[in-house]
Amino acid sequence: MGRCAIILLALAFFLIGAASANSICDNAPCEKVVNASLGKEFIVSVESNPRSTGFDWWTSFDPQYVNLVNATYIPGNKSTVMVGVPGREVFTFVPKSTGDTELTMLYLQPWENGTIGGRKIYPISIVK
């Protein structure tokens, strides 16, 4: 990935975070709140089609609250005959501390100067 694309990607995540006064959901539509328990894995699954579109989900989160422990792509069609059938990208996180935070996900083509094809924001509430 080129240096320019990395800088644009970082800028996009910064601007999304900077746009929020109290909660990022005040300025953008959010997904349903993820209620998580400290130390117990939770999963976020999103539709994806990286093999035919080149778009891929990128995550941004506060590492003081959660760790990304796994990310995997599950094809939507087991047969190799149908090209372009979307699958799912599954992200597994483990909460590290209690509180409220957000997970921002951008559906990007990184080589196209960070072209954004979609955005999802998940509020996360972590309890003991």
C-alpha positions as CSV (number, residue, x, y, z in Angstrom):
1,M,0.0,0.0,0.0
2,G,1.4,3.4,-0.9
3,R,2.4,6.0,1.6
4,C,-0.3,8.4,0.3
5,A,-3.0,5.8,0.7
6,I,-1.9,5.1,4.3
7,I,-1.9,8.8,5.1
8,L,-5.4,9.2,3.6
9,L,-6.7,6.2,5.5
10,A,-5.3,7.6,8.8
11,L,-6.9,11.0,8.0
12,A,-10.3,9.3,7.3
13,F,-10.2,7.6,10.7
14,F,-9.0,10.8,12.5
15,L,-11.8,12.9,10.9
16,I,-14.5,10.3,11.9
17,G,-13.2,10.4,15.5
18,A,-12.8,14.2,15.5
19,A,-16.4,14.7,14.3
20,S,-17.8,13.3,17.6
21,A,-18.4,15.7,20.5
22,N,-19.7,13.3,23.2
23,S,-20.6,10.2,21.2
24,I,-19.7,9.4,17.6
25,C,-23.4,8.4,17.1
26,D,-24.4,12.0,17.7
27,N,-23.1,12.8,14.2
28,A,-23.5,9.6,12.2
29,P,-25.9,6.7,12.1
30,C,-24.8,3.8,14.3
31,E,-25.4,0.1,14.4
32,K,-27.1,-1.5,17.4
33,V,-25.1,-1.3,20.7
34,V,-22.8,-4.3,21.3
35,N,-23.2,-5.3,25.0
36,A,-20.0,-7.1,25.9
37,S,-18.7,-8.6,29.1
38,L,-15.1,-8.1,30.3
39,G,-12.8,-10.8,29.0
40,K,-15.5,-12.6,27.0
41,E,-15.2,-12.6,23.2
42,F,-17.7,-10.9,21.0
43,I,-18.1,-11.0,17.2
44,V,-18.9,-8.4,14.6
45,S,-19.9,-9.9,11.2
46,V,-20.3,-7.8,8.1
47,E,-21.1,-8.6,4.5
48,S,-18.1,-8.4,2.3
49,N,-16.9,-9.1,-1.3
50,P,-13.1,-8.5,-1.3
51,R,-12.2,-11.0,-4.0
52,S,-14.2,-9.4,-6.8
53,T,-14.5,-5.8,-5.7
54,G,-11.2,-5.3,-3.9
55,F,-13.0,-3.6,-1.0
56,D,-11.9,-4.8,2.4
57,W,-13.1,-3.8,6.0
58,W,-10.7,-1.8,8.1
59,T,-11.3,-1.4,11.8
60,S,-10.6,1.4,14.2
61,F,-11.0,1.1,17.9
62,D,-9.6,2.1,21.2
63,P,-7.0,-0.5,22.3
64,Q,-7.5,0.4,25.9
65,Y,-11.0,-1.1,25.7
66,V,-10.8,-4.0,23.2
67,N,-8.3,-6.3,21.4
68,L,-8.9,-7.7,17.9
69,V,-8.0,-11.4,18.2
70,N,-9.2,-12.7,14.9
71,A,-10.5,-11.6,11.5
72,T,-11.6,-14.1,8.9
73,Y,-13.5,-14.2,5.6
74,I,-16.2,-16.7,5.0
75,P,-17.2,-17.1,1.3
76,G,-20.9,-16.8,0.6
77,N,-20.9,-19.7,-1.9
78,K,-19.0,-22.9,-1.4
79,S,-19.0,-23.5,-5.1
80,T,-16.2,-22.0,-7.2
81,V,-18.6,-21.7,-10.2
82,M,-20.2,-18.4,-9.0
83,V,-17.8,-15.4,-8.9
84,G,-18.8,-12.2,-7.1
85,V,-21.1,-13.8,-4.5
86,P,-20.6,-11.8,-1.3
87,G,-19.5,-13.5,1.9
88,R,-18.9,-12.3,5.5
89,E,-16.0,-10.9,7.3
90,V,-16.0,-12.0,10.9
91,F,-14.1,-10.0,13.5
92,T,-13.6,-11.4,17.0
93,F,-12.8,-9.0,19.8
94,V,-12.0,-9.4,23.5
95,P,-12.9,-6.5,25.9
96,K,-10.0,-5.4,28.2
97,S,-11.7,-2.8,30.4
98,T,-15.2,-1.7,31.3
99,G,-16.8,1.4,29.9
100,D,-18.3,2.7,26.6
101,T,-16.4,2.9,23.4
102,E,-16.9,2.6,19.6
103,L,-15.8,0.4,16.8
104,T,-15.6,2.2,13.5
105,M,-15.4,0.1,10.3
106,L,-14.7,1.4,6.8
107,Y,-15.2,-0.6,3.7
108,L,-12.2,0.5,1.6
109,Q,-10.2,0.0,-1.6
110,P,-6.8,1.0,-0.1
111,W,-5.0,1.4,-3.5
112,E,-7.7,3.8,-4.7
113,N,-6.6,6.5,-2.3
114,G,-8.8,5.0,0.4
115,T,-12.1,5.1,-1.6
116,I,-14.7,4.5,1.1
117,G,-17.5,2.1,0.0
118,G,-19.3,1.9,3.3
119,R,-19.0,2.8,7.0
120,K,-20.4,1.1,10.1
121,I,-20.1,2.4,13.7
122,Y,-20.8,0.1,16.6
123,P,-21.2,1.5,20.0
124,I,-19.8,-0.9,22.6
125,S,-20.8,-1.1,26.2
126,I,-18.5,-3.3,28.3
127,V,-19.5,-4.5,31.8
128,K,-17.9,-6.9,34.3
